[in-house]
Every structure is written in structure tokens, then in C-alpha cells.
Amino acid sequence: MGTPFTRPQLVSDINRAFQPSRISETADRVAHLAAEADAFDIVHTLGLFNLPSDAELAAYRADLKVPALNKAVLGLAFKHAVATRTPLHFSIVSGHAEMVSVSTSDTLISVVLTRVD
């Protein structure tokens, strides 16, 4: 299964959706998601993955070689941004180990996903 998006475009689209001027609109759009929603569900609901079906999202999520703990941390960061309407800045960088780093303030959640590519 190929992805119909590029990593830089996805990151840009996420940052646009979660920027200060749009976080309330974004939170409203995904407010209906169940408590079990993760970062992938949120991004998919916003239409940023361009995957035509939930089945393709499930396949993408399963195929993505991100450790389960990192996926969980991503989910918590995205859900917290939505719940509190706190802007979020997301980046993906290359590194020597799979990691996720989250830093927070009253005005911004910063998430850095490090991938071994």
C-alpha cells in the first residue's frame, strides 16, 4: 500500500490545522471521536492522510514501523491539544533510534517524532 501523501506535506498540513488561529476549529471537527481515538484517527478525520477509507487507515497504522509506546504518546499529545485547544507543533526528524519527544507550555505543545529511516 503506497501512501497518497508525502511526509513534509503531512507535517505541514498538521501544523496548519493545529496552529493557534485554527486549533478551535480543528478541535470542533474531531470532538466527536471516541476516547479510543489516536493521533492517526485525528489526522485522518481532518482529511490530512488522504486515505479513502478507515480500512486503509488501519492498514497504514499497522504497517507503520513506529513503536507502540511512541504511537500512544503521539495519541496523548494530539488528544490533549484537542481537549484543551492548545496549539500543537509537529515535526518528524531522522535519528539513530525511534523516539518521540513532547514538550508543553500553557500556549504550545511541541511534538518531535524521530524516525530511523
C-alpha positions in Angstrom: 0.0 0.0 0.0 1.5 3.3 -1.1 0.8 6.5 0.8 -1.0 9.2 -1.1 0.9 11.9 0.8 4.5 12.9 1.4 5.9 13.3 4.9 6.8 17.0 4.5 3.3 17.8 3.2 1.7 15.8 6.0 3.7 17.6 8.7 2.9 21.0 7.1 -0.8 20.1 7.0 -0.8 19.0 10.6 0.9 22.2 11.7 -1.5 24.3 9.8 -4.5 22.5 11.3 -3.1 22.9 14.9 -1.8 26.4 14.6 -3.2 29.0 17.1 -5.6 30.5 14.7 -7.1 27.1 13.8 -6.9 25.0 16.9 -10.5 25.7 18.0 -11.9 24.8 14.5 -9.8 21.6 14.5 -10.9 20.6 18.0 -14.6 21.1 16.9 -14.0 18.9 13.8 -12.7 16.0 15.8 -14.7 16.4 19.0 -17.0 13.5 18.1 -14.2 10.9 18.1 -14.3 8.3 20.8 -11.9 8.3 23.7 -10.0 5.5 22.0 -9.1 7.7 19.1 -5.4 8.1 18.5 -3.3 10.6 16.5 -3.9 8.7 13.3 -7.7 8.8 13.8 -7.5 12.6 14.5 -5.3 13.3 11.4 -7.5 11.0 9.2 -10.7 12.7 10.4 -9.2 16.0 9.5 -8.6 14.7 6.0 -4.9 15.1 6.1 -3.9 11.5 5.3 -6.0 11.4 2.1 -6.7 7.7 2.7 -10.1 6.9 1.3 -11.3 4.5 4.0 -11.0 3.6 7.6 -9.7 0.1 6.4 -6.8 1.8 4.6 -6.1 3.8 7.8 -6.0 0.6 9.8 -3.6 -0.9 7.3 -1.4 2.2 7.3 -1.3 2.2 11.1 -0.4 -1.5 11.3 2.3 -1.2 8.6 3.9 1.9 10.1 7.0 0.9 12.0 6.6 3.2 14.9 6.8 1.5 18.4 3.5 1.1 20.2 4.6 3.3 23.1 5.5 6.1 20.7 2.1 5.8 18.9 0.5 6.0 22.4 2.4 9.2 23.3 1.5 10.8 20.0 -2.1 10.0 20.6 -2.0 11.5 24.1 -0.3 14.7 22.8 -2.8 15.1 19.9 -5.8 14.4 22.2 -4.6 16.8 24.8 -4.2 19.5 22.2 -7.8 18.9 21.0 -9.2 18.7 24.5 -7.5 21.9 25.8 -7.5 23.7 22.4 -3.7 24.2 22.9 -1.8 24.7 19.6 0.5 21.9 18.6 3.6 22.0 16.5 4.7 18.6 15.0 7.9 17.6 13.3 9.5 14.4 12.1 13.2 14.1 12.1 15.7 11.3 11.3 17.8 9.8 14.0 19.6 6.8 15.4 16.6 5.5 17.4 12.8 5.6 17.2 11.7 8.3 19.7 9.0 10.8 20.5 9.6 13.9 22.5 6.8 16.1 23.8 7.3 19.5 25.5 4.5 21.6 26.7 3.7 25.1 27.9 0.4 26.9 28.5 0.5 28.1 24.9 2.1 25.3 22.8 2.6 21.5 22.7 5.6 20.6 20.7 6.0 17.0 19.4 9.1 15.7 17.7 8.9 12.2 16.2 12.3 10.8 15.5 12.4 8.0 12.9 15.1 5.7 11.8 14.9 5.9 8.0 
